Amino acid sequence: MTAEQQVWVPEACTLPTVDQPLRLAEFDELFATALRDQRRLSPTVLRWRLDPAAEPVARDLTARESSCCAFFTFTFTTSGEGEQEAVNLDIQVPPAQVAVLDALAGRAVAGMAT
């Protein structure tokens, strides 16, 4: 496992090690196909603006992530109308997990859809 993956996947995560690269690939796919914007709302909260068509995939992915990394809180809201409509996904972590959120934010920016 790379150093970046070790920050991204903390000891608190219960996802089996063999499944972790697959989960990372799922997030990378979401970033590449649906992530339109990312904003840091606070040190412990990150907001992604997603293509509305990706909401079912994002909900499934975040539900599975919550089951193995219980420190994440994922909240979905919608904003805008018509072509400006977007799904906002807020990701919140406790202060002790800010490094994980930082790593997730970096990975998202690197893979963001254009």
N, C-alpha and C positions, 0 to 999 in steps of 0.2 A: 504494500500500500504506500502511495506517495505521501509526502509531508502534507500537501494540500488536502488529500483525502482524510488524513488523520485529524485535521482540524475540523473538517466538514462532518466527519463521523466520530463524535465523541464517545467516550466510554459508556455514557448513559444510554446509548443506542442499543437496542436489543435485536436489531436486524442481523441475521446471521452474516458473518463476514463474506461468505461466498455470494450472497445476494446483494451486497453493497454496490459493486460496480454496475449491476443491472439497474438499481434504483438511481444511481448517479446519471446513467444514460437516459432514464426516463425524464429526469429533471432537465438534462441538456436538450432533449427533444422539445420539451415544453418551452424552454427559453428560445430555441431556434425558430419555432413555428408560431408562437403565440405571445411572447413577451414584447410589449410595445413601449413600456417605460418603467423605470424603477426610481423610487424616491425613499430616502431615509427620513422617517417621521420623527424618530428619536433614536438614541443609542440602542434601544431594545426593540424597535419596531421598524419594519421595512414594508413598503407598499409596492406591489407590482400591478401594473395596468395590463390586462390580458385581452386578447381578441375574444369576444363573447362566444364564438364557436368552440373555443377550447375549455369553456367552463366545466362540462362534464368530466373531461380528462383531468383537469386541475383538481376538481373536487375528489375524484377517486384517488389520485396520487397523494394529495395532502391527507386524506383520511388514512391511507396506509402508512404514511410517514408518521402521523400522530400516534398510531398504534405501536410503533417501535421507538419513537423519540417523543415521549410524553411531555417534554418541556416546551415543545412548539405549540403555539396557539395560532390557528389559521382562521381568518374571518373573511367571508366573501360579501361584497356589496356591488351594486351596479351604479353607473353614472352615465350621463349624457343621453342623447337620443339619436336615432337614425345612424348615419355614418360615424357619428362621434360617440356612439354607445361603446362602453367598455365595462369589463368586469374588473373590479379592484379586489386584490387579494392582499390582506394585511397579514404579515408574519410577525409574531411577537415571541420573544424568548425572555427568560429571567436574566438579570444582570450577570449571573455566573456563566451564561452561555452566549455572551455577546461575540466572542471569537468565532463561534459557529455561524452566527448571523452574518458576521463580516465575510467569512469564507463563502457563504451562500450568495451574498450580494456580489462578490467578485466573480464568482462562477457565472452568475446570471448575466452580468454586464458583458463578459467575454463571449457568451453564446447568444446574446440578444438578437431577435429577429430585426431585420432592417425594414 
